Amino acid sequence: MSRRDPRRPDRGPLRRDVGLDLLRCKWRAEEVSHAVPNTAVSAGVVAKVFEENVEVLRAIMGEHGWPGHTLVGEEAAQFAWHIAYYCPDIDLQTEALRLLEGAVRAGTAAPEHHTRLAERVGDLSGRRKP
């Protein structure tokens, strides 16, 4: 489902360059996960690419806040959420959750992304009860 900001009809993302950075991360992750056989070495390569993707997201969040669909486009926003969700750094996840909450309130991010990340952060930090 496409979410359009009614204040910006049919204009595309505000920062295509930032969206492209996220999409490059996605493409690289897909390339690595499909190109290397499932071994301990390949797991290390995949982990390194994921670490690089986390650093890209960290930089984007520091400069732009949450990269929601209005800022970067639907596909890039979805991958930003994917990085935050699977990131092993609870501090980054907590910051992403804070920024994502504001973006949802502003209508620039998917509410389900906030809900699922909040559940994940709660699970990982022990604050959510089963």
C-alpha positions in Angstrom: 0.0 0.0 0.0 1.5 3.3 -1.0 1.3 6.1 1.5 1.2 9.6 0.0 1.6 12.8 1.8 -1.4 14.8 0.8 0.7 18.0 1.1 3.1 16.7 -1.6 1.0 15.0 -4.3 3.1 13.0 -6.9 6.4 14.7 -6.2 8.4 11.7 -5.1 10.8 11.6 -2.2 12.3 14.8 -0.8 15.8 13.3 -0.7 16.2 10.8 -3.6 20.0 10.8 -2.8 19.4 9.5 0.7 16.9 7.0 -0.6 19.4 5.8 -3.1 22.0 5.3 -0.3 19.5 3.0 1.4 18.7 1.2 -1.8 22.3 0.6 -2.5 22.6 -1.0 1.0 19.6 -3.2 0.1 21.0 -4.2 -3.3 24.4 -5.0 -1.8 22.8 -7.1 1.0 20.8 -9.0 -1.6 23.8 -9.5 -3.8 25.9 -10.9 -1.0 23.2 -13.1 0.4 22.5 -14.7 -3.0 26.1 -14.8 -4.2 28.0 -16.6 -1.5 27.4 -20.2 -0.3 26.0 -20.7 3.2 29.3 -21.1 5.1 30.9 -19.6 8.2 32.9 -17.3 5.8 29.8 -16.2 4.0 28.1 -15.5 7.3 31.0 -13.2 8.1 30.6 -11.4 4.8 26.9 -11.0 5.3 27.5 -9.7 8.8 30.0 -7.2 7.6 27.6 -5.9 4.9 24.9 -5.6 7.6 27.2 -3.7 9.9 27.9 -1.3 7.0 24.2 -0.9 6.5 23.7 -0.1 10.2 26.3 2.6 9.9 24.6 4.1 6.9 21.3 4.2 8.8 23.0 5.7 11.9 24.4 8.5 9.7 21.1 9.1 8.0 19.2 9.3 11.3 21.8 11.7 12.7 21.5 14.0 9.8 17.8 13.7 8.7 15.9 11.9 11.5 13.9 8.9 10.5 14.1 8.1 6.8 10.3 7.8 6.2 8.6 7.4 2.9 8.2 11.1 2.3 11.9 11.7 2.7 13.3 8.6 0.9 10.5 6.8 -0.9 8.6 3.6 0.1 11.2 1.0 -0.8 14.1 2.8 0.9 11.9 3.5 4.0 11.0 -0.2 4.2 14.7 -1.1 4.1 15.6 1.5 6.7 13.1 -0.2 9.0 14.5 -3.6 8.2 18.0 -2.5 9.2 16.7 -1.0 12.5 14.6 -4.1 13.3 17.4 -6.6 12.8 20.2 -4.4 14.2 22.0 -5.9 17.2 22.6 -2.4 18.8 19.8 -1.8 21.2 20.8 1.9 21.5 20.4 2.4 17.8 17.1 0.6 17.9 15.9 2.8 20.8 16.9 5.9 18.9 15.2 4.6 15.7 12.1 3.9 17.7 12.0 7.5 19.1 12.5 9.0 15.6 10.0 6.6 14.1 7.4 7.6 16.6 7.7 11.2 15.5 7.6 10.3 11.9 4.5 8.2 12.4 2.8 11.2 14.1 3.8 13.4 11.2 2.4 10.9 8.7 5.7 10.2 7.1 6.3 6.6 8.3 4.2 3.4 8.6 2.5 2.9 12.0 3.1 -0.8 11.8 6.9 -0.2 11.6 6.7 1.6 14.9 4.5 -1.1 16.5 6.8 -3.9 15.4 10.0 -2.1 16.3 8.6 -1.2 19.7 7.7 -4.8 20.3 11.2 -5.9 19.3 12.9 -3.3 21.5 10.7 -4.3 24.4 11.6 -8.0 23.9 15.3 -7.3 23.6 15.4 -5.0 26.6 13.2 -7.3 28.7 10.5 -4.7 29.2 7.9 -6.6 27.2 6.2 -9.5 29.0 5.1 -12.5 27.0 
